[in-house]
Amino acid sequence: MSEALRAWNIDVEKASELFMAKNKDVKTNAMRILDSMKIGYETKTYECKDFVDGIQIADLLGLPHEIVYKTLVAQGASKQYFVFVIPIEAELDMKKAAKSVGEKSVAMLHVKDINAVTGYIRGGCTAIGMKKQYVTRIDASAQTLASMIVSGGKLGVQLRLAPDDLRAACQGEFDDIIRR
């Protein structure tokens, strides 16, 4: 290949650098943490410039809704932040969530505050690798799955991993936190 590039008067080293830069897999903070912990995961990517909800993403990727989870951030009466990972079709039960983290009540974090609190943007928020380590609860339904899908920490990136691996990576606990 280098002979062909030289024949066209193309700098082989520069062409190689450009090729490598364009084909290098982009690693998110969540992926770096999983790699450092030697936790296996699979990446699923898709084109996305703006926020799209989890159901649309699951449909786009042809994934069963039951294995795709969303990450929500709430603030307790104590003003502490909490992270909840629940199925995309489920609704967080605020009373169960509050009880699970030892709070009187919790309220969803306003969208405009997500980046400042987590370091992630709406639609790219994951429980792995937030700015600070927040108390995290993963809905108990995840324990019945062989693997689950969560955001990879960036719009257009999803991660498939075992529920216990997610729990370990985000130092979370399983609990019943959704409305039934």
C-alpha positions as CSV (number, residue, x, y, z in Angstrom):
1,M,0.0,0.0,0.0
2,S,2.8,2.4,0.8
3,E,4.2,2.1,-2.7
4,A,0.8,3.0,-4.2
5,L,0.7,6.1,-1.9
6,R,4.2,7.1,-2.8
7,A,3.3,6.7,-6.5
8,W,0.6,9.3,-6.0
9,N,3.0,11.5,-4.0
10,I,1.2,11.0,-0.7
11,D,3.1,11.2,2.6
12,V,2.7,7.6,3.9
13,E,3.1,8.5,7.5
14,K,0.6,11.3,7.3
15,A,-1.9,9.2,5.5
16,S,-1.5,6.4,8.1
17,E,-2.0,8.9,10.9
18,L,-5.2,10.3,9.3
19,F,-6.5,6.8,8.7
20,M,-5.9,5.7,12.3
21,A,-7.4,8.9,13.7
22,K,-10.6,8.4,11.7
23,N,-11.0,4.8,12.5
24,K,-10.0,4.9,16.1
25,D,-12.8,3.9,18.4
26,V,-13.9,6.7,20.6
27,K,-13.9,5.6,24.3
28,T,-16.3,7.2,26.7
29,N,-15.4,7.7,30.4
30,A,-17.8,4.8,31.1
31,M,-15.9,2.5,28.7
32,R,-12.6,3.5,30.2
33,I,-13.8,2.6,33.7
34,L,-15.2,-0.7,32.5
35,D,-11.9,-1.5,30.8
36,S,-9.9,-0.6,33.9
37,M,-12.1,-2.9,35.9
38,K,-11.7,-5.6,33.3
39,I,-15.4,-5.8,32.8
40,G,-16.6,-7.1,29.5
41,Y,-19.1,-5.1,27.5
42,E,-20.4,-4.7,24.0
43,T,-20.9,-1.4,22.3
44,K,-23.8,-0.5,20.1
45,T,-23.7,2.8,18.2
46,Y,-26.2,4.8,16.2
47,E,-26.4,8.2,14.6
48,C,-27.8,10.7,17.0
49,K,-27.4,14.5,17.2
50,D,-30.2,15.3,19.6
51,F,-31.9,13.6,22.5
52,V,-34.0,10.6,21.6
53,D,-35.8,8.6,24.3
54,G,-34.9,5.0,25.2
55,I,-37.9,3.5,23.5
56,Q,-37.0,5.1,20.1
57,I,-33.3,3.9,20.6
58,A,-34.4,0.4,21.3
59,D,-36.6,0.3,18.3
60,L,-33.9,1.8,16.1
61,L,-31.4,-0.8,17.2
62,G,-33.9,-3.6,17.1
63,L,-33.6,-4.4,20.8
64,P,-36.2,-5.8,23.1
65,H,-37.5,-3.1,25.4
66,E,-37.2,-5.4,28.4
67,I,-33.4,-5.3,28.4
68,V,-32.9,-1.6,27.7
69,Y,-32.6,0.6,30.8
70,K,-32.5,4.4,31.3
71,T,-30.6,6.4,33.9
72,L,-32.5,9.0,36.0
73,V,-31.0,11.4,38.5
74,A,-33.0,12.7,41.5
75,Q,-32.4,15.0,44.5
76,G,-33.5,14.0,48.0
77,A,-34.9,16.2,50.7
78,S,-31.4,16.3,52.1
79,K,-30.2,18.0,48.8
80,Q,-28.1,14.9,48.0
81,Y,-28.2,13.4,44.5
82,F,-29.2,9.9,43.7
83,V,-29.1,7.8,40.5
84,F,-31.8,5.3,39.5
85,V,-31.5,2.8,36.6
86,I,-34.8,1.5,35.4
87,P,-36.4,-0.2,32.4
88,I,-37.2,2.2,29.5
89,E,-40.9,1.5,29.7
90,A,-41.1,1.9,33.5
91,E,-41.8,4.8,35.7
92,L,-39.8,5.5,38.8
93,D,-41.9,5.1,42.0
94,M,-40.8,8.2,43.9
95,K,-41.8,6.7,47.3
96,K,-40.0,3.4,46.7
97,A,-37.0,5.3,45.4
98,A,-36.9,7.6,48.4
99,K,-37.2,4.7,50.8
100,S,-34.5,2.8,49.0
101,V,-31.9,5.6,49.5
102,G,-33.1,6.5,53.1
103,E,-34.7,9.8,52.1
104,K,-38.1,11.3,53.1
105,S,-38.7,12.2,49.4
106,V,-36.9,12.5,46.1
107,A,-37.6,14.8,43.1
108,M,-36.3,14.4,39.6
109,L,-33.4,16.6,38.7
110,H,-34.3,19.3,36.2
111,V,-32.9,18.7,32.7
112,K,-30.9,21.9,32.7
113,D,-28.9,20.6,35.8
114,I,-28.0,17.2,34.4
115,N,-24.6,18.2,32.9
116,A,-23.5,20.2,36.0
117,V,-24.4,17.4,38.4
118,T,-23.3,14.3,36.4
119,G,-20.9,15.5,33.7
120,Y,-23.2,13.9,31.1
121,I,-25.8,15.3,28.8
122,R,-29.5,14.3,28.5
123,G,-29.7,11.1,26.6
124,G,-26.1,10.2,27.3
125,C,-26.3,9.9,31.0
126,T,-25.1,6.6,32.5
127,A,-24.5,5.5,36.1
128,I,-20.9,4.7,35.4
129,G,-18.3,7.5,35.7
130,M,-20.3,10.5,36.8
131,K,-18.5,13.5,38.1
132,K,-19.0,12.2,41.6
133,Q,-19.9,8.9,43.0
134,Y,-23.7,9.1,43.8
135,V,-25.7,6.5,45.6
136,T,-27.1,4.3,42.8
137,R,-30.1,1.9,42.7
138,I,-30.7,-0.4,39.8
139,D,-34.2,-1.8,39.5
140,A,-34.4,-5.4,40.8
141,S,-35.9,-6.5,37.5
142,A,-32.4,-6.3,36.0
143,Q,-31.3,-9.3,38.1
144,T,-33.4,-11.6,36.0
145,L,-31.5,-10.7,32.8
146,A,-28.4,-12.3,31.3
147,S,-27.4,-8.8,30.0
148,M,-28.9,-5.3,29.8
149,I,-28.4,-2.2,27.7
150,V,-27.6,1.2,29.2
151,S,-26.2,4.5,27.8
152,G,-22.5,4.5,27.1
153,G,-22.1,8.0,28.4
154,K,-22.5,9.8,25.1
155,L,-25.4,10.3,22.6
156,G,-25.3,7.5,20.0
157,V,-23.5,5.0,22.3
158,Q,-25.2,2.1,24.2
159,L,-23.4,-0.6,26.2
160,R,-24.5,-4.2,26.7
161,L,-23.2,-5.7,29.9
162,A,-24.3,-8.1,32.7
163,P,-26.4,-6.5,35.4
164,D,-23.9,-7.5,38.2
165,D,-21.2,-5.9,36.2
166,L,-23.2,-2.6,36.0
167,R,-23.8,-2.8,39.7
168,A,-20.0,-3.3,40.4
169,A,-19.0,-0.5,38.0
170,C,-21.3,2.1,39.5
171,Q,-21.1,0.7,43.1
172,G,-24.9,0.4,43.0
173,E,-27.4,-1.9,44.6
174,F,-30.5,-3.7,43.3
175,D,-33.9,-2.7,44.7
176,D,-37.6,-2.5,43.7
177,I,-37.9,1.1,42.6
178,I,-40.5,1.1,39.8
179,R,-44.2,1.7,39.8
180,R,-46.1,-1.6,39.2
